[in-house]
C-alpha cells in the first residue's frame, strides 16, 4: 500500500512541476496563481520526502534486526 502512495506522490510531483514550468513561460512569477501552485508543489515535495525517508528508515531497521539476530546464532 505504501508503494502506491509513493508512486501517487511522485506522479503528482511531476505533473505539478511540468504545469508550473509551462505556466512560468506565460505568467510572471509574482502572479498569485503561480505562487499558490509553487507553495502546493513545496507541500507535495515535503510529503514525498517524508514518505521516502520513512520507507528507508523502516528498511534500515529491518536490516539491522536481521543482522543482529544472525550474530546471536
CHARMM-style PDB file with segment names, atoms N, HN, CA, C and O in Angstrom:
ATOM      1  N   UNK     1       0.822  -1.194   0.000  1.00  0.00      PROA
ATOM      2  CA  UNK     1       0.000   0.000   0.000  1.00  0.00      PROA
ATOM      3  C   UNK     1       0.866   1.258   0.000  1.00  0.00      PROA
ATOM      4  O   UNK     1       0.563   2.226  -0.699  1.00  0.00      PROA
ATOM      5  N   UNK     2       1.932   1.242   0.778  1.00  0.00      PROA
ATOM      6  HN  UNK     2       2.178   0.456   1.345  1.00  0.00      PROA
ATOM      7  CA  UNK     2       2.803   2.411   0.829  1.00  0.00      PROA
ATOM      8  C   UNK     2       3.477   2.673  -0.504  1.00  0.00      PROA
ATOM      9  O   UNK     2       3.768   3.819  -0.847  1.00  0.00      PROA
ATOM     10  N   UNK     3       3.726   1.598  -1.264  1.00  0.00      PROA
ATOM     11  HN  UNK     3       3.490   0.667  -0.985  1.00  0.00      PROA
ATOM     12  CA  UNK     3       4.369   1.753  -2.554  1.00  0.00      PROA
ATOM     13  C   UNK     3       3.478   2.547  -3.500  1.00  0.00      PROA
ATOM     14  O   UNK     3       3.969   3.389  -4.253  1.00  0.00      PROA
ATOM     15  N   UNK     4       2.176   2.288  -3.468  1.00  0.00      PROA
ATOM     16  HN  UNK     4       1.778   1.604  -2.856  1.00  0.00      PROA
ATOM     17  CA  UNK     4       1.254   3.008  -4.340  1.00  0.00      PROA
ATOM     18  C   UNK     4       1.126   4.474  -3.913  1.00  0.00      PROA
ATOM     19  O   UNK     4       0.964   5.359  -4.753  1.00  0.00      PROA
ATOM     20  N   UNK     5       1.199   4.718  -2.617  1.00  0.00      PROA
ATOM     21  HN  UNK     5       1.331   3.999  -1.935  1.00  0.00      PROA
ATOM     22  CA  UNK     5       1.166   6.096  -2.121  1.00  0.00      PROA
ATOM     23  C   UNK     5       2.407   6.852  -2.599  1.00  0.00      PROA
ATOM     24  O   UNK     5       2.331   8.029  -2.953  1.00  0.00      PROA
ATOM     25  N   UNK     6       3.529   6.173  -2.603  1.00  0.00      PROA
ATOM     26  HN  UNK     6       3.590   5.217  -2.316  1.00  0.00      PROA
ATOM     27  CA  UNK     6       4.774   6.778  -3.059  1.00  0.00      PROA
ATOM     28  C   UNK     6       4.703   7.095  -4.556  1.00  0.00      PROA
ATOM     29  O   UNK     6       5.128   8.167  -4.987  1.00  0.00      PROA
ATOM     30  N   UNK     7       4.169   6.168  -5.337  1.00  0.00      PROA
ATOM     31  HN  UNK     7       3.824   5.297  -4.987  1.00  0.00      PROA
ATOM     32  CA  UNK     7       4.018   6.403  -6.772  1.00  0.00      PROA
ATOM     33  C   UNK     7       3.045   7.540  -7.059  1.00  0.00      PROA
ATOM     34  O   UNK     7       3.273   8.348  -7.959  1.00  0.00      PROA
ATOM     35  N   UNK     8       1.966   7.599  -6.296  1.00  0.00      PROA
ATOM     36  HN  UNK     8       1.781   6.942  -5.565  1.00  0.00      PROA
ATOM     37  CA  UNK     8       0.985   8.663  -6.479  1.00  0.00      PROA
ATOM     38  C   UNK     8       1.612  10.017  -6.184  1.00  0.00      PROA
ATOM     39  O   UNK     8       1.405  10.975  -6.929  1.00  0.00      PROA
ATOM     40  N   UNK     9       2.377  10.100  -5.101  1.00  0.00      PROA
ATOM     41  HN  UNK     9       2.545   9.322  -4.496  1.00  0.00      PROA
ATOM     42  CA  UNK     9       3.051  11.354  -4.757  1.00  0.00      PROA
ATOM     43  C   UNK     9       4.063  11.750  -5.829  1.00  0.00      PROA
ATOM     44  O   UNK     9       4.187  12.926  -6.170  1.00  0.00      PROA
ATOM     45  N   UNK    10       4.781  10.769  -6.353  1.00  0.00      PROA
ATOM     46  HN  UNK    10       4.680   9.813  -6.076  1.00  0.00      PROA
ATOM     47  CA  UNK    10       5.772  11.047  -7.384  1.00  0.00      PROA
ATOM     48  C   UNK    10       5.091  11.538  -8.663  1.00  0.00      PROA
ATOM     49  O   UNK    10       5.580  12.463  -9.312  1.00  0.00      PROA
ATOM     50  N   UNK    11       3.976  10.929  -9.022  1.00  0.00      PROA
ATOM     51  HN  UNK    11       3.578  10.178  -8.495  1.00  0.00      PROA
ATOM     52  CA  UNK    11       3.218  11.346 -10.199  1.00  0.00      PROA
ATOM     53  C   UNK    11       2.682  12.764 -10.025  1.00  0.00      PROA
ATOM     54  O   UNK    11       2.760  13.579 -10.944  1.00  0.00      PROA
ATOM     55  N   UNK    12       2.146  13.052  -8.858  1.00  0.00      PROA
ATOM     56  HN  UNK    12       2.083  12.389  -8.112  1.00  0.00      PROA
ATOM     57  CA  UNK    12       1.625  14.387  -8.579  1.00  0.00      PROA
ATOM     58  C   UNK    12       2.737  15.429  -8.650  1.00  0.00      PROA
ATOM     59  O   UNK    12       2.541  16.524  -9.178  1.00  0.00      PROA
ATOM     60  N   UNK    13       3.893  15.081  -8.120  1.00  0.00      PROA
ATOM     61  HN  UNK    13       4.052  14.192  -7.692  1.00  0.00      PROA
ATOM     62  CA  UNK    13       5.037  15.990  -8.170  1.00  0.00      PROA
ATOM     63  C   UNK    13       5.433  16.315  -9.605  1.00  0.00      PROA
ATOM     64  O   UNK    13       5.616  17.478  -9.963  1.00  0.00      PROA
ATOM     65  N   UNK    14       5.560  15.285 -10.409  1.00  0.00      PROA
ATOM     66  HN  UNK    14       5.411  14.340 -10.118  1.00  0.00      PROA
ATOM     67  CA  UNK    14       5.999  15.520 -11.781  1.00  0.00      PROA
ATOM     68  C   UNK    14       4.955  16.313 -12.565  1.00  0.00      PROA
ATOM     69  O   UNK    14       5.309  17.165 -13.379  1.00  0.00      PROA
ATOM     70  N   UNK    15       3.687  16.042 -12.328  1.00  0.00      PROA
ATOM     71  HN  UNK    15       3.399  15.349 -11.667  1.00  0.00      PROA
ATOM     72  CA  UNK    15       2.620  16.772 -13.014  1.00  0.00      PROA
ATOM     73  C   UNK    15       2.616  18.253 -12.622  1.00  0.00      PROA
ATOM     74  O   UNK    15       2.476  19.129 -13.475  1.00  0.00      PROA
ATOM     75  N   UNK    16       2.769  18.517 -11.341  1.00  0.00      PROA
ATOM     76  HN  UNK    16       2.883  17.805 -10.648  1.00  0.00      PROA
ATOM     77  CA  UNK    16       2.786  19.901 -10.875  1.00  0.00      PROA
ATOM     78  C   UNK    16       4.041  20.645 -11.332  1.00  0.00      PROA
ATOM     79  O   UNK    16       3.979  21.835 -11.642  1.00  0.00      PROA
ATOM     80  N   UNK    17       5.175  19.950 -11.373  1.00  0.00      PROA
ATOM     81  HN  UNK    17       5.225  18.984 -11.122  1.00  0.00      PROA
ATOM     82  CA  UNK    17       6.399  20.597 -11.847  1.00  0.00      PROA
ATOM     83  C   UNK    17       6.274  21.007 -13.303  1.00  0.00      PROA
ATOM     84  O   UNK    17       6.664  22.112 -13.680  1.00  0.00      PROA
ATOM     85  N   UNK    18       5.730  20.119 -14.118  1.00  0.00      PROA
ATOM     86  HN  UNK    18       5.413  19.221 -13.812  1.00  0.00      PROA
ATOM     87  CA  UNK    18       5.578  20.426 -15.538  1.00  0.00      PROA
ATOM     88  C   UNK    18       4.604  21.582 -15.734  1.00  0.00      PROA
ATOM     89  O   UNK    18       4.869  22.502 -16.508  1.00  0.00      PROA
ATOM     90  N   UNK    19       3.480  21.532 -15.031  1.00  0.00      PROA
ATOM     91  HN  UNK    19       3.265  20.785 -14.402  1.00  0.00      PROA
ATOM     92  CA  UNK    19       2.498  22.605 -15.189  1.00  0.00      PROA
ATOM     93  C   UNK    19       3.054  23.949 -14.702  1.00  0.00      PROA
ATOM     94  O   UNK    19       2.808  24.983 -15.322  1.00  0.00      PROA
ATOM     95  N   UNK    20       3.793  23.936 -13.606  1.00  0.00      PROA
ATOM     96  HN  UNK    20       3.993  23.096 -13.102  1.00  0.00      PROA
ATOM     97  CA  UNK    20       4.391  25.179 -13.110  1.00  0.00      PROA
ATOM     98  C   UNK    20       5.399  25.735 -14.104  1.00  0.00      PROA
ATOM     99  O   UNK    20       5.410  26.936 -14.375  1.00  0.00      PROA
ATOM    100  N   UNK    21       6.242  24.872 -14.646  1.00  0.00      PROA
ATOM    101  HN  UNK    21       6.233  23.897 -14.426  1.00  0.00      PROA
ATOM    102  CA  UNK    21       7.243  25.334 -15.613  1.00  0.00      PROA
ATOM    103  C   UNK    21       6.604  25.883 -16.878  1.00  0.00      PROA
ATOM    104  O   UNK    21       7.083  26.871 -17.434  1.00  0.00      PROA
ATOM    105  N   UNK    22       5.533  25.257 -17.336  1.00  0.00      PROA
ATOM    106  HN  UNK    22       5.144  24.454 -16.884  1.00  0.00      PROA
ATOM    107  CA  UNK    22       4.847  25.761 -18.524  1.00  0.00      PROA
ATOM    108  C   UNK    22       4.176  27.100 -18.255  1.00  0.00      PROA
ATOM    109  O   UNK    22       4.213  27.999 -19.096  1.00  0.00      PROA
ATOM    110  N   UNK    23       3.568  27.230 -17.094  1.00  0.00      PROA
ATOM    111  HN  UNK    23       3.538  26.500 -16.412  1.00  0.00      PROA
ATOM    112  CA  UNK    23       2.898  28.487 -16.763  1.00  0.00      PROA
ATOM    113  C   UNK    23       3.885  29.629 -16.522  1.00  0.00      PROA
ATOM    114  O   UNK    23       3.546  30.797 -16.708  1.00  0.00      PROA
ATOM    115  N   UNK    24       5.091  29.290 -16.112  1.00  0.00      PROA
ATOM    116  HN  UNK    24       5.366  28.340 -15.960  1.00  0.00      PROA
ATOM    117  CA  UNK    24       6.088  30.340 -15.893  1.00  0.00      PROA
ATOM    118  C   UNK    24       6.534  30.992 -17.199  1.00  0.00      PROA
ATOM    119  O   UNK    24       7.070  32.099 -17.180  1.00  0.00      PROA
ATOM    120  N   UNK    25       6.321  30.325 -18.329  1.00  0.00      PROA
ATOM    121  HN  UNK    25       5.885  29.426 -18.345  1.00  0.00      PROA
ATOM    122  CA  UNK    25       6.617  30.943 -19.612  1.00  0.00      PROA
ATOM    123  C   UNK    25       5.592  32.020 -19.945  1.00  0.00      PROA
ATOM    124  O   UNK    25       5.895  32.980 -20.654  1.00  0.00      PROA
ATOM    125  N   UNK    26       4.375  31.854 -19.429  1.00  0.00      PROA
ATOM    126  HN  UNK    26       4.128  31.075 -18.854  1.00  0.00      PROA
ATOM    127  CA  UNK    26       3.279  32.757 -19.784  1.00  0.00      PROA
ATOM    128  C   UNK    26       3.074  33.842 -18.735  1.00  0.00      PROA
ATOM    129  O   UNK    26       2.966  35.024 -19.063  1.00  0.00      PROA
ATOM    130  N   UNK    27       3.023  33.432 -17.477  1.00  0.00      PROA
ATOM    131  HN  UNK    27       3.111  32.472 -17.211  1.00  0.00      PROA
ATOM    132  CA  UNK    27       2.677  34.351 -16.393  1.00  0.00      PROA
ATOM    133  C   UNK    27       3.919  34.815 -15.641  1.00  0.00      PROA
ATOM    134  O   UNK    27       4.917  34.097 -15.593  1.00  0.00      PROA
ATOM    135  N   UNK    28       3.867  36.000 -15.057  1.00  0.00      PROA
ATOM    136  HN  UNK    28       3.056  36.584 -15.095  1.00  0.00      PROA
ATOM    137  CA  UNK    28       5.013  36.469 -14.250  1.00  0.00      PROA
ATOM    138  C   UNK    28       5.092  35.694 -12.927  1.00  0.00      PROA
ATOM    139  O   UNK    28       4.111  35.100 -12.479  1.00  0.00      PROA
ATOM    140  N   UNK    29       6.254  35.715 -12.332  1.00  0.00      PROA
ATOM    141  HN  UNK    29       7.050  36.197 -12.696  1.00  0.00      PROA
ATOM    142  CA  UNK    29       6.463  34.953 -11.099  1.00  0.00      PROA
ATOM    143  C   UNK    29       5.714  35.545  -9.910  1.00  0.00      PROA
ATOM    144  O   UNK    29       5.518  34.859  -8.907  1.00  0.00      PROA
ATOM    145  N   UNK    30       5.297  36.793 -10.003  1.00  0.00      PROA
ATOM    146  HN  UNK    30       5.457  37.351 -10.818  1.00  0.00      PROA
ATOM    147  CA  UNK    30       4.575  37.416  -8.895  1.00  0.00      PROA
ATOM    148  C   UNK    30       3.065  37.183  -8.970  1.00  0.00      PROA
ATOM    149  O   UNK    30       2.324  37.693  -8.130  1.00  0.00      PROA
ATOM    150  N   UNK    31       2.602  36.426  -9.955  1.00  0.00      PROA
ATOM    151  HN  UNK    31       3.205  36.012 -10.638  1.00  0.00      PROA
ATOM    152  CA  UNK    31       1.187  36.122 -10.102  1.00  0.00      PROA
ATOM    153  C   UNK    31       0.731  35.250  -8.927  1.00  0.00      PROA
ATOM    154  O   UNK    31       1.450  34.345  -8.502  1.00  0.00      PROA
ATOM    155  N   UNK    32      -0.465  35.530  -8.408  1.00  0.00      PROA
ATOM    156  HN  UNK    32      -1.048  36.265  -8.752  1.00  0.00      PROA
ATOM    157  CA  UNK    32      -0.971  34.794  -7.238  1.00  0.00      PROA
ATOM    158  C   UNK    32      -1.156  33.310  -7.544  1.00  0.00      PROA
ATOM    159  O   UNK    32      -0.913  32.462  -6.685  1.00  0.00      PROA
ATOM    160  N   UNK    33      -1.582  32.999  -8.755  1.00  0.00      PROA
ATOM    161  HN  UNK    33      -1.779  33.688  -9.453  1.00  0.00      PROA
ATOM    162  CA  UNK    33      -1.778  31.595  -9.137  1.00  0.00      PROA
ATOM    163  C   UNK    33      -0.454  30.842  -9.148  1.00  0.00      PROA
ATOM    164  O   UNK    33      -0.377  29.706  -8.679  1.00  0.00      PROA
ATOM    165  N   UNK    34       0.581  31.471  -9.682  1.00  0.00      PROA
ATOM    166  HN  UNK    34       0.518  32.394 -10.064  1.00  0.00      PROA
ATOM    167  CA  UNK    34       1.915  30.849  -9.723  1.00  0.00      PROA
ATOM    168  C   UNK    34       2.441  30.631  -8.306  1.00  0.00      PROA
ATOM    169  O   UNK    34       3.021  29.587  -8.009  1.00  0.00      PROA
ATOM    170  N   UNK    35       2.240  31.604  -7.444  1.00  0.00      PROA
ATOM    171  HN  UNK    35       1.769  32.452  -7.685  1.00  0.00      PROA
ATOM    172  CA  UNK    35       2.704  31.485  -6.058  1.00  0.00      PROA
ATOM    173  C   UNK    35       1.975  30.350  -5.345  1.00  0.00      PROA
ATOM    174  O   UNK    35       2.597  29.558  -4.637  1.00  0.00      PROA
ATOM    175  N   UNK    36       0.657  30.270  -5.531  1.00  0.00      PROA
ATOM    176  HN  UNK    36       0.152  30.913  -6.106  1.00  0.00      PROA
ATOM    177  CA  UNK    36      -0.121  29.201  -4.898  1.00  0.00      PROA
ATOM    178  C   UNK    36       0.304  27.834  -5.422  1.00  0.00      PROA
ATOM    179  O   UNK    36       0.428  26.883  -4.650  1.00  0.00      PROA
ATOM    180  N   UNK    37       0.525  27.731  -6.722  1.00  0.00      PROA
ATOM    181  HN  UNK    37       0.424  28.504  -7.349  1.00  0.00      PROA
ATOM    182  CA  UNK    37       0.953  26.459  -7.310  1.00  0.00      PROA
ATOM    183  C   UNK    37       2.342  26.068  -6.808  1.00  0.00      PROA
ATOM    184  O   UNK    37       2.606  24.894  -6.550  1.00  0.00      PROA
ATOM    185  N   UNK    38       3.212  27.036  -6.673  1.00  0.00      PROA
ATOM    186  HN  UNK    38       2.998  27.990  -6.882  1.00  0.00      PROA
ATOM    187  CA  UNK    38       4.555  26.775  -6.169  1.00  0.00      PROA
ATOM    188  C   UNK    38       4.522  26.310  -4.712  1.00  0.00      PROA
ATOM    189  O   UNK    38       5.248  25.389  -4.339  1.00  0.00      PROA
ATOM    190  N   UNK    39       3.686  26.940  -3.891  1.00  0.00      PROA
ATOM    191  HN  UNK    39       3.096  27.688  -4.194  1.00  0.00      PROA
ATOM    192  CA  UNK    39       3.566  26.526  -2.492  1.00  0.00      PROA
ATOM    193  C   UNK    39       2.972  25.132  -2.383  1.00  0.00      PROA
ATOM    194  O   UNK    39       3.380  24.343  -1.530  1.00  0.00      PROA
ATOM    195  N   UNK    40       2.018  24.829  -3.237  1.00  0.00      PROA
ATOM    196  HN  UNK    40       1.687  25.469  -3.930  1.00  0.00      PROA
ATOM    197  CA  UNK    40       1.425  23.499  -3.248  1.00  0.00      PROA
ATOM    198  C   UNK    40       2.461  22.454  -3.670  1.00  0.00      PROA
ATOM    199  O   UNK    40       2.500  21.353  -3.120  1.00  0.00      PROA
ATOM    200  N   UNK    41       3.284  22.801  -4.632  1.00  0.00      PROA
ATOM    201  HN  UNK    41       3.252  23.695  -5.078  1.00  0.00      PROA
ATOM    202  CA  UNK    41       4.356  21.910  -5.063  1.00  0.00      PROA
ATOM    203  C   UNK    41       5.332  21.669  -3.915  1.00  0.00      PROA
ATOM    204  O   UNK    41       5.791  20.543  -3.721  1.00  0.00      PROA
ATOM    205  N   UNK    42       5.651  22.708  -3.157  1.00  0.00      PROA
ATOM    206  HN  UNK    42       5.279  23.622  -3.315  1.00  0.00      PROA
ATOM    207  CA  UNK    42       6.533  22.554  -1.996  1.00  0.00      PROA
ATOM    208  C   UNK    42       5.940  21.583  -0.972  1.00  0.00      PROA
ATOM    209  O   UNK    42       6.659  20.761  -0.405  1.00  0.00      PROA
ATOM    210  N   UNK    43       4.642  21.677  -0.739  1.00  0.00      PROA
ATOM    211  HN  UNK    43       4.058  22.345  -1.200  1.00  0.00      PROA
ATOM    212  CA  UNK    43       3.986  20.771   0.205  1.00  0.00      PROA
ATOM    213  C   UNK    43       4.080  19.329  -0.266  1.00  0.00      PROA
ATOM    214  O   UNK    43       4.319  18.422   0.531  1.00  0.00      PROA
ATOM    215  N   UNK    44       3.888  19.117  -1.577  1.00  0.00      PROA
ATOM    216  HN  UNK    44       3.694  19.853  -2.225  1.00  0.00      PROA
ATOM    217  CA  UNK    44       3.969  17.759  -2.110  1.00  0.00      PROA
ATOM    218  C   UNK    44       5.397  17.217  -2.061  1.00  0.00      PROA
ATOM    219  O   UNK    44       5.605  16.021  -1.857  1.00  0.00      PROA
ATOM    220  N   UNK    45       6.373  18.096  -2.247  1.00  0.00      PROA
ATOM    221  HN  UNK    45       6.204  19.067  -2.413  1.00  0.00      PROA
ATOM    222  CA  UNK    45       7.771  17.669  -2.155  1.00  0.00      PROA
ATOM    223  C   UNK    45       8.091  17.212  -0.740  1.00  0.00      PROA
ATOM    224  O   UNK    45       8.735  16.181  -0.548  1.00  0.00      PROA
ATOM    225  N   UNK    46       7.644  17.974   0.248  1.00  0.00      PROA
ATOM    226  HN  UNK    46       7.120  18.811   0.092  1.00  0.00      PROA
ATOM    227  CA  UNK    46       7.874  17.602   1.653  1.00  0.00      PROA
ATOM    228  C   UNK    46       7.196  16.276   1.969  1.00  0.00      PROA
ATOM    229  O   UNK    46       7.783  15.415   2.625  1.00  0.00      PROA
ATOM    230  N   UNK    47       5.979  16.113   1.510  1.00  0.00      PROA
ATOM    231  HN  UNK    47       5.502  16.812   0.976  1.00  0.00      PROA
ATOM    232  CA  UNK    47       5.234  14.878   1.748  1.00  0.00      PROA
ATOM    233  C   UNK    47       5.950  13.676   1.120  1.00  0.00      PROA
ATOM    234  O   UNK    47       6.056  12.616   1.736  1.00  0.00      PROA
ATOM    235  N   UNK    48       6.436  13.853  -0.102  1.00  0.00      PROA
ATOM    236  HN  UNK    48       6.350  14.714  -0.603  1.00  0.00      PROA
ATOM    237  CA  UNK    48       7.148  12.782  -0.799  1.00  0.00      PROA
ATOM    238  C   UNK    48       8.452  12.435  -0.082  1.00  0.00      PROA
ATOM    239  O   UNK    48       8.772  11.259   0.088  1.00  0.00      PROA
ATOM    240  N   UNK    49       9.199  13.447   0.336  1.00  0.00      PROA
ATOM    241  HN  UNK    49       8.938  14.403   0.197  1.00  0.00      PROA
ATOM    242  CA  UNK    49      10.465  13.199   1.016  1.00  0.00      PROA
ATOM    243  C   UNK    49      10.256  12.507   2.363  1.00  0.00      PROA
ATOM    244  O   UNK    49      11.049  11.651   2.753  1.00  0.00      PROA
ATOM    245  N   UNK    50       9.198  12.876   3.066  1.00  0.00      PROA
ATOM    246  HN  UNK    50       8.554  13.572   2.749  1.00  0.00      PROA
ATOM    247  CA  UNK    50       8.903  12.206   4.336  1.00  0.00      PROA
ATOM    248  C   UNK    50       8.570  10.739   4.104  1.00  0.00      PROA
ATOM    249  O   UNK    50       9.005   9.873   4.863  1.00  0.00      PROA
ATOM    250  N   UNK    51       7.803  10.461   3.066  1.00  0.00      PROA
ATOM    251  HN  UNK    51       7.450  11.165   2.450  1.00  0.00      PROA
ATOM    252  CA  UNK    51       7.438   9.078   2.757  1.00  0.00      PROA
ATOM    253  C   UNK    51       8.669   8.257   2.383  1.00  0.00      PROA
ATOM    254  O   UNK    51       8.821   7.120   2.830  1.00  0.00      PROA
ATOM    255  N   UNK    52       9.544   8.836   1.564  1.00  0.00      PROA
ATOM    256  HN  UNK    52       9.420   9.759   1.202  1.00  0.00      PROA
ATOM    257  CA  UNK    52      10.771   8.135   1.170  1.00  0.00      PROA
ATOM    258  C   UNK    52      11.648   7.896   2.397  1.00  0.00      PROA
ATOM    259  O   UNK    52      12.203   6.809   2.556  1.00  0.00      PROA
ATOM    260  N   UNK    53      11.779   8.894   3.260  1.00  0.00      PROA
ATOM    261  HN  UNK    53      11.328   9.777   3.130  1.00  0.00      PROA
ATOM    262  CA  UNK    53      12.606   8.750   4.452  1.00  0.00      PROA
ATOM    263  C   UNK    53      12.039   7.680   5.388  1.00  0.00      PROA
ATOM    264  O   UNK    53      12.792   6.877   5.939  1.00  0.00      PROA
ATOM    265  N   UNK    54      10.726   7.664   5.568  1.00  0.00      PROA
ATOM    266  HN  UNK    54      10.113   8.315   5.120  1.00  0.00      PROA
ATOM    267  CA  UNK    54      10.134   6.674   6.463  1.00  0.00      PROA
ATOM    268  C   UNK    54      10.306   5.265   5.905  1.00  0.00      PROA
ATOM    269  O   UNK    54      10.553   4.323   6.659  1.00  0.00      PROA
ATOM    270  N   UNK    55      10.177   5.117   4.595  1.00  0.00      PROA
ATOM    271  HN  UNK    55       9.976   5.881   3.983  1.00  0.00      PROA
ATOM    272  CA  UNK    55      10.394   3.799   3.988  1.00  0.00      PROA
ATOM    273  C   UNK    55      11.834   3.359   4.163  1.00  0.00      PROA
ATOM    274  O   UNK    55      12.102   2.194   4.459  1.00  0.00      PROA
ATOM    275  N   UNK    56      12.772   4.298   3.979  1.00  0.00      PROA
ATOM    276  HN  UNK    56      12.554   5.244   3.738  1.00  0.00      PROA
ATOM    277  CA  UNK    56      14.182   3.961   4.116  1.00  0.00      PROA
ATOM    278  C   UNK    56      14.515   3.595   5.556  1.00  0.00      PROA
ATOM    279  O   UNK    56      15.260   2.645   5.797  1.00  0.00      PROA
ATOM    280  N   UNK    57      13.973   4.334   6.507  1.00  0.00      PROA
ATOM    281  HN  UNK    57      13.368   5.106   6.311  1.00  0.00      PROA
ATOM    282  CA  UNK    57      14.277   4.039   7.911  1.00  0.00      PROA
ATOM    283  C   UNK    57      13.675   2.696   8.324  1.00  0.00      PROA
ATOM    284  O   UNK    57      14.283   1.966   9.107  1.00  0.00      PROA
ATOM    285  N   UNK    58      12.500   2.361   7.813  1.00  0.00      PROA
ATOM    286  HN  UNK    58      12.007   2.953   7.176  1.00  0.00      PROA
ATOM    287  CA  UNK    58      11.894   1.058   8.116  1.00  0.00      PROA
ATOM    288  C   UNK    58      12.753  -0.055   7.536  1.00  0.00      PROA
ATOM    289  O   UNK    58      12.997  -1.062   8.201  1.00  0.00      PROA
ATOM    290  N   UNK    59      13.214   0.118   6.300  1.00  0.00      PROA
ATOM    291  HN  UNK    59      13.016   0.936   5.759  1.00  0.00      PROA
ATOM    292  CA  UNK    59      14.056  -0.903   5.680  1.00  0.00      PROA
ATOM    293  C   UNK    59      15.391  -1.034   6.399  1.00  0.00      PROA
ATOM    294  O   UNK    59      15.908  -2.141   6.548  1.00  0.00      PROA
ATOM    295  N   UNK    60      15.955   0.086   6.846  1.00  0.00      PROA
ATOM    296  HN  UNK    60      15.535   0.985   6.725  1.00  0.00      PROA
ATOM    297  CA  UNK    60      17.207   0.035   7.593  1.00  0.00      PROA
ATOM    298  C   UNK    60      17.018  -0.692   8.919  1.00  0.00      PROA
ATOM    299  O   UNK    60      17.873  -1.479   9.324  1.00  0.00      PROA
ATOM    300  N   UNK    61      15.902  -0.433   9.594  1.00  0.00      PROA
ATOM    301  HN  UNK    61      15.207   0.206   9.265  1.00  0.00      PROA
ATOM    302  CA  UNK    61      15.636  -1.104  10.867  1.00  0.00      PROA
ATOM    303  C   UNK    61      15.447  -2.597  10.665  1.00  0.00      PROA
ATOM    304  O   UNK    61      15.897  -3.395  11.487  1.00  0.00      PROA
ATOM    305  N   UNK    62      14.793  -2.980   9.589  1.00  0.00      PROA
ATOM    306  HN  UNK    62      14.428  -2.331   8.921  1.00  0.00      PROA
ATOM    307  CA  UNK    62      14.615  -4.412   9.302  1.00  0.00      PROA
ATOM    308  C   UNK    62      15.954  -5.070   9.047  1.00  0.00      PROA
ATOM    309  O   UNK    62      16.209  -6.175   9.527  1.00  0.00      PROA
ATOM    310  N   UNK    63      16.806  -4.404   8.300  1.00  0.00      PROA
ATOM    311  HN  UNK    63      16.600  -3.507   7.911  1.00  0.00      PROA
ATOM    312  CA  UNK    63      18.132  -4.956   8.013  1.00  0.00      PROA
ATOM    313  C   UNK    63      18.953  -5.061   9.294  1.00  0.00      PROA
ATOM    314  O   UNK    63      19.694  -6.026   9.484  1.00  0.00      PROA
ATOM    315  N   UNK    64      18.822  -4.072  10.166  1.00  0.00      PROA
ATOM    316  HN  UNK    64      18.220  -3.288  10.011  1.00  0.00      PROA
ATOM    317  CA  UNK    64      19.531  -4.096  11.437  1.00  0.00      PROA
ATOM    318  C   UNK    64      19.076  -5.266  12.301  1.00  0.00      PROA
ATOM    319  O   UNK    64      19.896  -5.961  12.902  1.00  0.00      PROA
ATOM    320  N   UNK    65      17.768  -5.476  12.358  1.00  0.00      PROA
ATOM    321  HN  UNK    65      17.102  -4.912  11.870  1.00  0.00      PROA
ATOM    322  CA  UNK    65      17.234  -6.589  13.137  1.00  0.00      PROA
ATOM    323  C   UNK    65      17.676  -7.925  12.571  1.00  0.00      PROA
ATOM    324  O   UNK    65      17.994  -8.845  13.325  1.00  0.00      PROA
ATOM    325  N   UNK    66      17.700  -8.039  11.268  1.00  0.00      PROA
ATOM    326  HN  UNK    66      17.442  -7.292  10.655  1.00  0.00      PROA
ATOM    327  CA  UNK    66      18.130  -9.282  10.628  1.00  0.00      PROA
ATOM    328  C   UNK    66      19.591  -9.549  10.937  1.00  0.00      PROA
ATOM    329  O   UNK    66      19.959 -10.678  11.261  1.00  0.00      PROA
ATOM    330  N   UNK    67      20.422  -8.530  10.842  1.00  0.00      PROA
ATOM    331  HN  UNK    67      20.123  -7.613  10.579  1.00  0.00      PROA
ATOM    332  CA  UNK    67      21.850  -8.707  11.115  1.00  0.00      PROA
ATOM    333  C   UNK    67      22.096  -9.015  12.588  1.00  0.00      PROA
ATOM    334  O   UNK    67      22.988  -9.803  12.903  1.00  0.00      PROA
ATOM    335  N   UNK    68      21.347  -8.431  13.480  1.00  0.00      PROA
ATOM    336  HN  UNK    68      20.622  -7.791  13.225  1.00  0.00      PROA
ATOM    337  CA  UNK    68      21.568  -8.668  14.905  1.00  0.00      PROA
ATOM    338  C   UNK    68      21.127 -10.070  15.296  1.00  0.00      PROA
ATOM    339  O   UNK    68      21.761 -10.688  16.151  1.00  0.00      PROA
ATOM    340  N   UNK    69      20.058 -10.592  14.696  1.00  0.00      PROA
ATOM    341  HN  UNK    69      19.543 -10.089  14.001  1.00  0.00      PROA
ATOM    342  CA  UNK    69      19.618 -11.948  15.032  1.00  0.00      PROA
ATOM    343  C   UNK    69      20.558 -12.980  14.440  1.00  0.00      PROA
ATOM    344  O   UNK    69      20.725 -14.053  15.019  1.00  0.00      PROA
ATOM    345  N   UNK    70      21.170 -12.695  13.317  1.00  0.00      PROA
ATOM    346  HN  UNK    70      21.035 -11.823  12.846  1.00  0.00      PROA
ATOM    347  CA  UNK    70      22.123 -13.629  12.729  1.00  0.00      PROA
ATOM    348  C   UNK    70      23.381 -13.728  13.582  1.00  0.00      PROA
ATOM    349  O   UNK    70      23.966 -14.808  13.671  1.00  0.00      PROA
ATOM    350  N   UNK    71      23.812 -12.657  14.203  1.00  0.00      PROA
ATOM    351  HN  UNK    71      23.337 -11.780  14.131  1.00  0.00      PROA
ATOM    352  CA  UNK    71      25.025 -12.683  15.004  1.00  0.00      PROA
ATOM    353  C   UNK    71      24.808 -13.408  16.328  1.00  0.00      PROA
ATOM    354  O   UNK    71      25.767 -13.893  16.928  1.00  0.00      PROA
ATOM    355  N   UNK    72      23.555 -13.491  16.793  1.00  0.00      PROA
ATOM    356  HN  UNK    72      22.776 -13.098  16.306  1.00  0.00      PROA
ATOM    357  CA  UNK    72      23.267 -14.202  18.040  1.00  0.00      PROA
ATOM    358  C   UNK    72      23.450 -15.699  17.847  1.00  0.00      PROA
ATOM    359  O   UNK    72      24.000 -16.384  18.709  1.00  0.00      PROA
ATOM    360  N   UNK    73      22.995 -16.190  16.731  1.00  0.00      PROA
ATOM    361  HN  UNK    73      22.548 -15.633  16.031  1.00  0.00      PROA
ATOM    362  CA  UNK    73      23.066 -17.635  16.485  1.00  0.00      PROA
ATOM    363  C   UNK    73      24.378 -17.946  15.880  1.00  0.00      PROA
ATOM    364  OT1 UNK    73      24.661 -19.107  15.585  1.00  0.00      PROA
TER     365      UNK     73
END
